[in-house]
Amino acid sequence: MTVAVGTIKYSLGTAPVIGCGFSWTVDELDTALSGPVSEAVFDDAGKADLNTLLDGLSETEFDQAAVRRVLQNSKAPENWRVGEALAESYLVHHRACHFPWPDGRDERKSGSSLPGADLVGFQRDGETDRFAFGEVKTSSDGNYPPGATYGPTGLKQQLESLRDKAFLRDQLVKYLGYRASNTLWQEQFKNATKQYIANHTDVRIFGLLIRDVPPHQDDLRSRVNKLGMGCPAAMAIEIMAIYLPDRSIATFSEKVMNSRTGDDV
């Protein structure tokens, strides 16, 4: 099951910084939430690996029940977390990205938001792997742009920091490096690191707004223009606004939970 491309509503900017807004129908959103987005929210791939690891320890039905209890998804995810998974799924399906270590695996308690970029991984361009970093904001704010754009943790500051601060990018590279040993993506990490060492600005940066308001280019226009000022030539920044049906963000958590039980919303 794939994620819809969507219908383009506007395009902005020129390389190395571009922006676009596109919309999804109700059916396109529901298909994504019940498939790839749900899989990302609940980290199905990671749980499958963990289940394989623990399977050999289950010698009785009691043991098997205990393993299921450890792995079960008992808590409904926050709507913002579903928004991040939606953004991740879009980049995986339509921007050749791979985010191998969801930040949920590093939580000490459920529901926490970790510092650093929301999405940390790779983008493959032909035979070349580069590091890809993404920031996501989910907002029903009727203002253009929404309030989530501003402030110390707003999309504006986060994207500017990724563009300008080599130290921040270095930390994100190390974050993946600590987790890359003996993984299926170890070689991809090595290839991206070679590219990064040769030119530490040769990365891909994505900013995504998940919205359930009518499309308007004011969501992105200022950010595209200002991020383009002084942006290194080797760097590529793309900002996207995904416009969903009216008031649909409030149903995110319910819909992905129901996708696990087969219930209708």
C-alpha positions as CSV (number, residue, x, y, z in Angstrom):
1,M,0.0,0.0,0.0
2,T,1.4,3.4,-1.0
3,V,0.8,7.0,0.1
4,A,-1.0,9.3,-2.4
5,V,1.0,12.0,-4.1
6,G,-1.8,14.4,-3.7
7,T,-3.0,17.3,-5.8
8,I,-0.6,20.2,-6.2
9,K,-2.1,23.6,-5.2
10,Y,1.0,25.8,-5.5
11,S,4.8,25.7,-6.0
12,L,7.3,28.2,-4.7
13,G,11.0,29.0,-5.0
14,T,14.0,27.7,-7.0
15,A,16.8,25.4,-6.1
16,P,18.3,25.0,-3.6
17,V,15.2,25.9,-1.6
18,I,11.7,25.1,-3.0
19,G,8.2,24.7,-1.5
20,C,4.9,23.2,-2.5
21,G,1.4,22.7,-1.2
22,F,-0.8,19.8,-2.1
23,S,-4.1,18.4,-0.9
24,W,-5.5,14.9,-0.1
25,T,-9.0,13.7,-0.3
26,V,-10.8,11.9,2.5
27,D,-10.2,8.5,0.8
28,E,-6.5,9.3,0.3
29,L,-6.1,10.3,4.0
30,D,-8.0,7.2,5.3
31,T,-5.9,4.9,3.1
32,A,-2.7,6.4,4.4
33,L,-3.8,6.3,8.1
34,S,-4.9,2.7,8.0
35,G,-1.8,1.5,6.2
36,P,1.7,3.1,6.0
37,V,1.0,5.8,8.7
38,S,-0.3,3.2,11.2
39,E,2.7,1.0,10.5
40,A,5.0,3.9,11.2
41,V,3.1,5.1,14.3
42,F,3.3,1.7,16.0
43,D,6.8,0.9,14.6
44,D,5.7,-2.5,13.1
45,A,9.1,-3.2,11.7
46,G,10.9,-2.7,15.0
47,K,8.3,-4.7,16.9
48,A,8.7,-7.6,14.4
49,D,12.5,-7.6,15.0
50,L,12.0,-7.5,18.7
51,N,9.4,-10.3,18.5
52,T,11.8,-12.5,16.6
53,L,14.5,-11.8,19.3
54,L,12.1,-12.7,22.1
55,D,10.4,-15.6,20.4
56,G,13.1,-18.1,21.4
57,L,12.4,-17.2,25.1
58,S,8.8,-18.2,24.9
59,E,8.6,-21.8,26.1
60,T,5.0,-21.8,27.5
61,E,1.7,-20.1,26.7
62,F,2.3,-18.0,29.7
63,D,5.6,-16.8,28.3
64,Q,4.0,-16.0,25.0
65,A,1.3,-14.0,26.6
66,A,4.0,-12.0,28.5
67,V,5.8,-11.2,25.3
68,R,2.6,-10.0,23.7
69,R,2.0,-7.8,26.7
70,V,5.4,-6.2,26.3
71,L,4.9,-5.5,22.6
72,Q,1.3,-4.5,22.6
73,N,0.1,-1.0,21.6
74,S,-2.1,-0.1,24.5
75,K,-1.9,3.7,24.5
76,A,-3.5,5.9,21.8
77,P,-0.9,8.0,20.1
78,E,-1.0,11.8,20.2
79,N,-2.3,13.5,17.0
80,W,1.0,15.3,16.5
81,R,2.8,11.9,16.5
82,V,0.4,10.6,13.8
83,G,1.2,13.8,11.9
84,E,4.9,13.0,12.1
85,A,4.3,9.5,10.8
86,L,2.2,10.9,8.0
87,A,5.1,13.2,7.0
88,E,7.6,10.3,7.3
89,S,5.5,8.1,5.1
90,Y,5.2,10.7,2.4
91,L,9.0,11.2,2.3
92,V,9.6,7.5,2.2
93,H,7.1,6.9,-0.7
94,H,7.8,10.0,-2.8
95,R,11.2,11.4,-1.9
96,A,13.3,8.2,-1.8
97,C,13.9,8.7,1.9
98,H,14.7,6.1,4.6
99,F,14.4,6.8,8.3
100,P,15.7,3.6,10.0
101,W,15.5,4.5,13.7
102,P,12.2,6.1,14.8
103,D,12.6,8.4,17.8
104,G,9.9,6.4,19.7
105,R,12.6,3.7,20.3
106,D,14.5,6.1,22.4
107,E,11.7,7.2,24.7
108,R,12.0,6.5,28.4
109,K,8.3,7.1,28.7
110,S,5.5,7.0,26.2
111,G,4.5,10.3,24.7
112,S,7.7,12.3,25.2
113,S,9.1,14.5,22.4
114,L,12.9,14.1,22.0
115,P,15.2,17.0,21.1
116,G,16.8,17.2,17.6
117,A,15.2,16.7,14.2
118,D,11.9,14.8,14.0
119,L,13.2,12.7,11.2
120,V,16.8,11.5,10.8
121,G,17.8,9.3,7.9
122,F,18.9,9.1,4.3
123,Q,17.8,10.1,0.8
124,R,19.0,8.0,-2.1
125,D,19.6,9.8,-5.4
126,G,20.7,7.2,-8.0
127,E,23.7,5.6,-6.5
128,T,24.3,8.4,-4.0
129,D,23.2,8.3,-0.3
130,R,22.9,11.6,1.6
131,F,21.7,12.4,5.1
132,A,18.1,13.6,5.3
133,F,16.7,15.6,8.2
134,G,13.1,16.5,8.6
135,E,11.0,18.8,10.8
136,V,7.2,18.4,11.1
137,K,4.5,20.5,12.5
138,T,0.8,19.4,12.7
139,S,-1.6,22.3,13.0
140,S,-5.3,23.3,12.6
141,D,-4.5,26.9,13.2
142,G,-6.5,29.1,10.9
143,N,-3.6,31.6,10.5
144,Y,-1.2,31.5,7.5
145,P,1.4,30.5,8.5
146,P,0.3,28.8,11.7
147,G,1.7,29.7,15.1
148,A,3.7,26.5,15.1
149,T,6.0,28.1,12.6
150,Y,7.4,30.6,15.2
151,G,9.1,30.5,18.5
152,P,12.2,28.7,19.7
153,T,10.7,25.3,18.8
154,G,8.9,26.5,15.7
155,L,9.5,25.3,12.1
156,K,11.2,28.5,11.2
157,Q,14.0,28.2,13.8
158,Q,14.3,24.5,13.4
159,L,14.9,24.7,9.7
160,E,17.3,27.7,10.0
161,S,19.3,25.7,12.6
162,L,19.6,22.7,10.3
163,R,20.7,24.9,7.5
164,D,23.2,27.0,9.5
165,K,24.6,24.8,12.3
166,A,27.1,22.2,11.3
167,F,27.3,21.1,15.0
168,L,23.7,20.2,15.0
169,R,24.0,18.2,11.8
170,D,27.1,16.5,13.2
171,Q,25.1,15.4,16.3
172,L,22.4,13.9,14.1
173,V,25.0,12.0,12.1
174,K,26.4,10.6,15.3
175,Y,23.0,9.8,16.6
176,L,22.5,7.4,13.6
177,G,26.1,6.2,13.8
178,Y,25.7,4.9,17.3
179,R,22.8,2.7,16.1
180,A,24.1,1.6,12.7
181,S,26.5,-1.3,13.7
182,N,25.3,-4.7,12.4
183,T,22.1,-3.3,10.8
184,L,20.8,-3.7,7.3
185,W,21.4,0.0,6.7
186,Q,25.0,0.1,7.9
187,E,26.4,0.5,4.4
188,Q,23.9,3.2,3.6
189,F,25.1,5.1,6.7
190,K,28.8,4.6,5.6
191,N,28.0,5.9,2.1
192,A,26.1,9.0,3.4
193,T,28.9,9.7,5.9
194,K,31.5,9.7,3.1
195,Q,29.4,12.2,1.3
196,Y,29.0,14.3,4.4
197,I,32.7,14.3,5.3
198,A,33.5,15.5,1.7
199,N,31.1,18.4,2.1
200,H,29.2,18.8,5.4
201,T,26.5,21.0,3.6
202,D,25.7,18.3,1.2
203,V,22.5,17.1,3.0
204,R,18.8,17.1,2.3
205,I,16.5,19.1,4.7
206,F,12.7,18.8,4.7
207,G,10.1,20.9,6.5
208,L,6.5,19.7,6.6
209,L,3.3,21.3,7.7
210,I,0.4,18.9,8.2
211,R,-2.8,21.1,7.9
212,D,-6.5,20.7,7.8
213,V,-7.4,24.1,6.5
214,P,-7.8,25.4,2.9
215,P,-4.5,25.6,1.0
216,H,-2.7,29.0,0.9
217,Q,0.8,29.7,-0.2
218,D,1.3,32.1,2.7
219,D,2.0,29.0,4.8
220,L,5.3,28.6,3.1
221,R,6.2,31.7,1.0
222,S,8.1,33.6,3.6
223,R,10.1,30.5,4.7
224,V,11.0,29.5,1.2
225,N,12.3,33.0,0.4
226,K,14.3,33.5,3.6
227,L,15.8,30.0,3.7
228,G,17.1,30.6,0.2
229,M,19.2,33.6,1.4
230,G,22.7,32.3,1.9
231,C,21.7,28.6,1.6
232,P,24.8,26.5,0.6
233,A,24.7,25.4,-3.0
234,A,25.3,21.7,-2.1
235,M,22.3,21.7,0.3
236,A,18.7,21.1,-0.8
237,I,15.8,22.3,1.3
238,E,12.2,21.4,0.5
239,I,9.2,22.7,2.5
240,M,5.8,21.1,2.0
241,A,2.3,21.7,3.3
242,I,0.0,18.7,3.2
243,Y,-3.6,20.0,3.2
244,L,-6.1,17.5,4.6
245,P,-9.9,17.5,4.8
246,D,-11.4,20.0,7.2
247,R,-11.0,19.1,11.0
248,S,-9.4,15.8,10.1
249,I,-6.4,16.2,12.4
250,A,-8.6,15.8,15.5
251,T,-9.4,12.2,14.3
252,F,-5.9,11.1,13.7
253,S,-5.4,9.1,16.9
254,E,-8.8,7.5,16.7
255,K,-8.4,6.4,13.1
256,V,-5.0,4.8,13.5
257,M,-6.2,3.0,16.7
258,N,-9.3,1.7,14.9
259,S,-7.1,0.5,12.0
260,R,-5.6,-1.9,14.5
261,T,-9.0,-3.3,15.6
262,G,-10.9,-3.2,12.3
263,D,-13.5,-0.9,13.7
264,D,-14.9,2.0,11.7
265,V,-14.6,5.6,12.9
